[in-house]
Amino acid sequence: MGPNALWLTEWLCGELDLQSGMRVLDMGCGKAMSSTFLAKEYGVYVWANDLWIKPTENWQRICDAGVQDRVFPIHAEARSLPYAEGFFDAIVCVDSYFYFGTDDLYLKYFVNFVRPLGQIGIVIPGLMREFDDGVPEHLTRRQESGGVFWGEDCWGWHTKSWWRRLWGRTSLVEVERADTLDDGWRVWIQHERAIDAAGTGQFPSDCEVLEADGGRYIGFVRMIARRKGDGSE
């Protein structure tokens, strides 16, 4: 659903303490590619949670991948999750957290679903630096592909420093990492070109604007935090 979901999941998991048999929530999993990757590469059990993709569609993909004993598709909205508190050993969220997680109070709700000392890791499209004077023109003009890159959803994009402040100012988690993907814009372009070559794109190509930006503003932000203990650990 989002750009480079599989590549970004691999980048995220390189800094997570995932162990075989863990219970993992894949929040905003899209078409469950990331969920399948987690199950196959790490031997974890994955609850593949998405709002926009029907669980039956994801179940077919999960079965085709041979991980039906480890990946469980769920349809649920981000603010109405059907899980027990402390149920998950880790939570991952690729390409979707900015849709719901910029709310100052959302982390207070979300963190309850991971056990004390469990990790939450997110990767999202974001800003490499703040805009100097409004949104740059090259992000808002219409491309030859017919698309306009900067839409209203993009106001949920922020820098790594912004995300660190949002989580770090709370007493809920210890932020372990907040960084950006080196040459993330190039990785994004690779993804766009692969989709174009395969003829599977659902939206106009963004290669033109990504090349014009050259990584000045647009890329990928990763943040990993660990839920603080309850005093008994």
Stockholm file with secondary structure:
# STOCKHOLM 1.0

chainA/1-233         MGPNALWLTEWLCGELDLQSGMRVLDMGCGKAMSSTFLAKEYGVYVWANDLWIKPTENWQRICDAGVQDRVFPIHAEARSLPYAEGFFDAIVCVDSYFYFGTDDLYLKYFVNFVRPLGQIGIVIPGLMREFDDGVPEHLTRRQESGGVFWGEDCWGWHTKSWWRRLWGRTSLVEVERADTLDDGWRVWIQHERAIDAAGTGQFPSDCEVLEADGGRYIGFVRMIARRKGDGSE
#=GR chainA/1-233 SS CCTTHHHHHHHHHTTSCCCTTCEEEEETCTTSHHHHHHHHHHCCEEEEEESSSCHHHHHHHHHHTTCTTTEEEEECCTTSCCCCTTCEEEEEEESCGGGTTTSTTHHHHHGGGEEEEEEEEEEEEEESSCCSSSSCHHHHSBCTTSCBSCCGGGGGCCCHHHHHHHHHTSSSEEEEEEEECTTHHHHHHHHHHHHHHHTCCSSCCCHHHHHHHTTSSEEEEEEEEEECCCSCC
#=GC SS_cons         CCTTHHHHHHHHHTTSCCCTTCEEEEETCTTSHHHHHHHHHHCCEEEEEESSSCHHHHHHHHHHTTCTTTEEEEECCTTSCCCCTTCEEEEEEESCGGGTTTSTTHHHHHGGGEEEEEEEEEEEEEESSCCSSSSCHHHHSBCTTSCBSCCGGGGGCCCHHHHHHHHHTSSSEEEEEEEECTTHHHHHHHHHHHHHHHTCCSSCCCHHHHHHHTTSSEEEEEEEEEECCCSCC
//
